[in-house]
Amino acid sequence: PDEALAMSYIYMNKYLRFHRSSATPDPLDPSDHPSLIRQTLSLSTISIASKATESPRRLSSILLPAHALLHPPSPSTDKPTKTLTIPSPLYDTLRATLVQADLILLRVLGFQLHIPSPLEYLQRYLERAMEDIENVGEGFDEWDREAKDEYGVLSGIMEGRLGRGCRAKAVDACKNYELANLFPARAVALGIVYVVLEERGLKIELGVREWVKDVGSAKVDSEDFDEVIDILRKT
């Protein structure tokens, strides 16, 4: 699910931030953290994020496809160069490594698994924002089916094209070190809604400052919002 994927990116960036502030020169350097090389850390963030977002996965469902991706079929035989089977000594070793990585990551996170994500605020912000868009908010009955789908009138705003665009951009935003670590999730979510509306050519009737205060319920700092949209426009 998008929520689990976004949270895994947030965990990754939290890990990077923790080690950037420590004496470790490179948190992904295998010589510094033999148990947390990039691949192992990535699997650990997915493992913990799936539990935190109530979509848990067995370790086997993470390790088997990951191993297959790291050992693609040989071009000459079209067969995997290495096959991971259960049970096997290799699987037991990889499973133990992932469990140990989970413990390390949990310590880095301070065992605080619920970290606010931009996805939590998207729907309410997008619904409020649509009320302030020129020529949107009235006369839904007169719209054709394509227009209704565009704005989520048929199946809910997050299932329309705008909602899907916001969700995709929110997941991408969680990959960004600055957005994941330096700004509140509310500011990131509001910036995402603004940029998506901007990309779709939808004009906001209110001034930007008034819009931020209105849609963000006066809970988003305007300076944070400005910096967030600058980053989003560059990514």
Salt bridges, closest charged atoms under 4 A:
ASP2 OD2 - ARG167 NE 3.15
GLU3 OE2 - ARG167 NH2 2.91
GLU120 OE2 - HIS114 NE2 3.63
GLU146 OE2 - ARG161 NH1 3.82
ASP149 OD2 - ARG161 NE 3.57
GLU150 OE1 - ARG161 NH1 3.45
ASP172 OD1 - LYS175 NZ 3.37
GLU198 OE2 - ARG233 NH2 2.71
GLU199 OE2 - LYS169 NZ 3.31
ASP226 OD2 - ARG209 NH2 2.55
